[in-house]
Amino acid sequence: MSELVLKYSGWGHDADLQVIHADVLMEIDGEVLIDEPMCVDVGLPALLLSIVEDVEPDRWAEASEWHRVPFVICGCGDPECRGYSFRVRHRERGLLELTELDERQGRSPRELDSYLIPRAQYAAQVRAIGEQFLRFTEGLDYRPYYADTVKTVKELLQRTVSI
């Protein structure tokens, strides 16, 4: 089993692009996979959904297909911008399989690394990020590309309460 550290800090709001960004740190078994400022609102609903369902990313998905958006991807809409794609599969004995993918348009993604993570550990960290997002966006003039981002995050947090 792998040890996951997933933290978002230094939250910010780009009023012109209407995206929420944060400093993202993802570390698994001491290996840093992500350590940089990134847009976080675009993929947050899919990240929360991954607590309860398998997810398969598609970095070219439309906003209405929020459940297919990579967890950490630039929110400006340019598919050439930086993004990190992960597939989540729920396994037996309370484990999740988190697979890092290199997505290639029109072709199957290339699997990079795969990790078995305790679901409870994963859920606690992801839920904390969702709650931070809601606290941060409260009172902001925030009009994201996917208009129901805040509502969807609230609903998904409610759905994951028992995890």
C-alpha positions in Angstrom: 0.0 0.0 0.0 1.2 3.5 -0.8 1.2 6.6 1.4 -0.5 9.6 -0.3 -0.1 13.3 0.6 -2.4 15.6 -1.3 -2.6 19.2 -0.3 -3.8 22.4 -1.8 -2.6 25.7 -0.3 -2.2 29.3 -1.3 -5.7 29.5 -2.8 -6.3 32.3 -5.3 -9.0 33.5 -7.7 -8.3 34.8 -11.1 -11.2 37.2 -11.7 -10.5 37.7 -15.4 -10.4 33.9 -16.2 -12.8 33.0 -13.4 -10.7 30.1 -12.2 -9.6 29.1 -8.7 -5.9 28.2 -8.4 -3.8 26.8 -5.6 -0.4 25.4 -4.9 -0.8 21.7 -5.4 1.3 19.1 -3.7 0.8 15.4 -4.5 3.3 13.0 -3.1 3.1 9.2 -3.1 5.6 7.2 -1.0 7.9 10.2 -0.8 7.9 10.7 -4.6 6.6 14.2 -5.6 4.3 13.9 -8.6 3.0 17.4 -8.5 4.4 20.5 -6.7 3.3 23.6 -8.5 0.6 26.3 -8.8 -2.4 24.9 -10.8 -6.0 25.6 -11.6 -8.0 23.4 -9.2 -11.7 24.2 -9.7 -12.0 22.7 -13.1 -11.1 19.1 -12.0 -12.3 19.3 -8.4 -15.8 17.8 -9.0 -14.2 14.7 -10.7 -11.6 14.5 -7.8 -14.5 14.4 -5.3 -16.4 11.9 -7.4 -13.4 9.6 -7.4 -14.0 9.0 -3.7 -17.1 7.0 -4.5 -16.8 6.0 -8.2 -14.3 4.9 -10.7 -13.2 7.8 -12.9 -11.4 7.9 -16.3 -10.1 11.3 -17.3 -10.3 13.0 -20.7 -8.4 16.2 -20.8 -10.5 17.3 -23.9 -13.9 16.8 -22.2 -16.4 19.6 -22.3 -17.3 21.4 -19.0 -20.7 19.6 -19.0 -18.7 16.3 -18.8 -17.1 17.4 -15.5 -16.9 13.8 -14.3 -14.3 13.2 -17.0 -12.1 16.2 -16.4 -8.6 15.5 -15.0 -8.2 16.4 -11.4 -5.5 19.0 -11.9 -5.6 20.9 -15.2 -5.3 24.5 -16.4 -8.7 26.2 -16.5 -8.1 28.6 -19.4 -9.4 26.0 -21.9 -6.2 25.5 -23.9 -5.6 21.8 -24.2 -1.9 22.4 -24.6 -1.7 23.8 -21.0 -0.3 21.7 -18.2 -2.4 19.0 -16.7 -2.1 15.9 -14.7 -4.4 12.9 -15.4 -5.2 10.1 -13.0 -7.5 7.1 -13.4 -9.1 5.9 -10.2 -10.4 2.3 -9.8 -12.0 1.0 -6.6 -10.5 -2.3 -5.5 -11.3 -4.8 -2.7 -10.4 -4.3 0.9 -10.9 -0.6 1.0 -8.3 0.3 -1.6 -8.2 2.6 -4.6 -5.9 2.1 -7.5 -4.6 5.5 -8.6 -2.9 5.4 -12.1 -1.0 8.3 -13.5 -1.8 8.7 -17.2 -0.2 10.5 -20.2 -3.2 11.4 -22.2 -2.8 11.6 -26.0 -5.7 12.9 -28.1 -7.2 10.3 -30.4 -5.2 7.5 -28.8 -5.3 5.4 -25.7 -3.5 7.0 -22.7 -0.1 5.7 -21.7 0.0 4.4 -18.2 2.9 5.8 -16.2 2.7 4.6 -12.6 0.0 2.9 -10.5 -0.5 3.0 -6.7 -2.8 1.3 -4.2 -4.0 3.8 -1.7 -6.2 3.2 1.3 -9.6 4.6 0.4 -10.2 6.2 3.8 -6.9 8.1 3.6 -7.6 9.3 0.1 -11.2 10.3 1.0 -10.1 12.3 4.0 -7.6 14.4 2.0 -9.9 14.9 -1.0 -12.8 15.9 1.2 -10.6 18.4 3.1 -9.7 20.0 -0.3 -13.4 20.2 -1.2 -14.2 21.9 2.1 -11.3 24.4 1.7 -12.6 25.2 -1.8 -16.1 26.0 -0.5 -14.7 28.2 2.3 -12.5 30.0 -0.2 -15.2 30.7 -2.8 -17.8 31.8 -0.3 -18.5 35.5 -1.0 -16.5 35.6 -4.2 -17.9 36.9 -7.5 -17.1 33.5 -9.0 -18.6 32.6 -12.4 -16.8 29.4 -13.6 -17.0 27.9 -17.0 -19.0 25.0 -15.5 -21.6 27.1 -13.9 -22.6 24.5 -11.3 -19.1 23.9 -9.9 -19.9 25.1 -6.4 -23.3 23.3 -6.3 -21.7 20.1 -7.6 -18.9 20.3 -5.0 -21.5 20.7 -2.2 -23.5 17.7 -3.5 -20.4 15.5 -3.8 -19.2 16.4 -0.3 -22.7 15.3 1.0 -22.5 12.1 -1.0 -19.1 11.3 0.6 -19.9 12.0 4.2 -20.0 8.4 5.3 -16.6 7.5 3.8 
